[in-house]
């Protein structure tokens, strides 16, 4: 019996492929929206009833609705990436070695 450490995309289960693709699309969309709007709510703040997103030390005022969307999208980004890492780790740690 030989251990085969190479894994091809087509050999991964469909559920893991879907999770990886969703996490990647979510990341790209998050980055595009963040760049277009001047940052994200997680890095921003609320002051005097005004909502700000931030990128670095630059703050941009946004609507309450967009700030909330950005805040929850940041949480979703972390959750999807964490889920992908955990699911991938579990899958690859329990895989059977390839037959010779």
Phi, psi and omega in degrees: 000134179240146177273131178246107183277350180275134178235130179263149181308315184294341180275346181283149178295151183303319182298324179286322176300315180297316179298316180296315180296316178300316179297320179293315179296318179300317179297313180298314179298317178301314181295318180297314180295317180299316179292321182291327185260359175094014177138196181228158183291329181301324179271347182272203180197174174242130179217128177053041179075008178250147185248133183231136169259159183221148169225112186068233178256011180262125181249141179233129178285136180225172178287160178299319180299315179292322180299316179295317177303312182297319180299311182287330176293324176297316178298316178299321178301312179297318181295316181293321179290319177297315179298320179295316179296313181295313181297316178297317179297315178296316180298310184288334179281341181252004179295147173278143176295150179290143178286148182285000000 
